[in-house]
Amino acid sequence: MCRLSWTKTETHDGYRSGRGHTRQGHCPARSADARRRKRLGVNTSRPALWGVLNVTPDSFSDGGQFLSHDRALAQATTLLKNGAAVIDVGGESTRPGAPRVTPEAEQERVIPVIEALTKRGDVSSIDTMNASTASAALDAGATIVNDVSGGLADPHMFRVVAEADVDYVIMHWRGHSDVMNDLAHYDTVAKDVRNELRERVSMALEAGIRPERIILDPGVGFAKTSAHNWQLLAGIDEIVALGFRVLVGVSRKRFLGELLPEGHEIAQRDEPSAVVGALLAERGIWGLRVHEPLIHSRVLDVWQAVAQGGRQ
């Protein structure tokens, strides 16, 4: 598969703030609002930062903190101020062992937030594996679908994404949170993840999703042991070589906490998260999904200065 080329925007974060822009040509609209949707561009000089906004009671890092509508919007404001280009809104925890919620309950949590973000002119992504939630979120103004199941959890997801013609994150996934730890078996984790993602991409393309809409996520922490996570990060070139944009989420995950003293505050994982982010930037990943964009932005500033200095 050939590597796709992308046009850099003039904004500092690589994202357009206006509505209705596309990378290549005209994309069909779902509704009058869809015709004014914001489109992503790519800043090739550094990874884009996606700010995590969990509107859930039980997410591993911040569950319950942003269930309130006002608190959710205030957190979105902080994430954007601190360097996030996209607000990734989720209404169902995917931590190991988390109970499932109904699509209706998920939508009650996320749709009002996405509507408010859209009204403010902010770029938002819907973090869901449910096609009905994705569809509702797109109608509310989200411009990206971030599907941790890569289309495996809901057979209607590919159709929704293809018809909407929006960017779509395909994450490596083997099963729901109640069973995924039992599925962490690999021969060579980076190559196995690459091969399984390639299969999902083929299915997405057959369903009508355009290749330039696809973003790959190797699924760090999903059906993987700590050793698998480190091996996967070391082998991230296998995923980048597939030729699509690569979004990675390591922020505050448990395997990073194993490097810190016992009893540490979860926010202390931001520093190792940012270091990993800079190392991944060096390997050509396109985006980072983070809880605290400020520290990631500062570390990327340092990485970028070193990288640019080496080319002078």
Buried (B, 14 or more C-beta within 10 A) or exposed (E): EEEBEBEEBEEEBBBBEEBBBBBEEEBEBBEEBBEEBBBBBBBEEBBBBBBBBBBBEBBBBBBEBBBEEEEBBEBBBBBBEBBBBBBBBBBBBBBBEBEBBEBEEBBEBBBBBBBBBBEBEBBBBBBBBBBBBBBBBBBBBBBBBBBBBBBBBBEEBBBBBBBBBBBBBBBBBBBBBEEBBEBBEBEEBBEBBBEBBEEBBEBBBEBEBBEBBBBBBBBBBBBBBBEBBBBBBEBBEBBBEBBBBBBBBBBBBBBBBEEBEEEEEBEBBBBBBBBBBBBBBEBBBBBBBBBBBBBBBEBBEEBBEEBEEEEE
